[in-house]
Amino acid sequence: MEDQPDGSLLVKFKAGGLLEMAWHLYQWGDAVEVLSPPELKEIHDRASVAWPGRP
């Protein structure tokens, strides 16, 4: 984890796959911005549009 100058937190880690990672990120709702990999960012962005009221 790395604190960022804007007060955000950069977190890097490995997961068993994109779907597993997407479900973990889902619980944070719009408080998460996926930077990479592009495939995970696409999954996350689609979920944000499909379920705007998620947690």
Secondary structure, DSSP 8 states (H G I E B T S, - for coil): -EE-TTS-EE-----S-HHHHHHHHHTTGGG----S-HHHHHHHHHHHHH-TT--
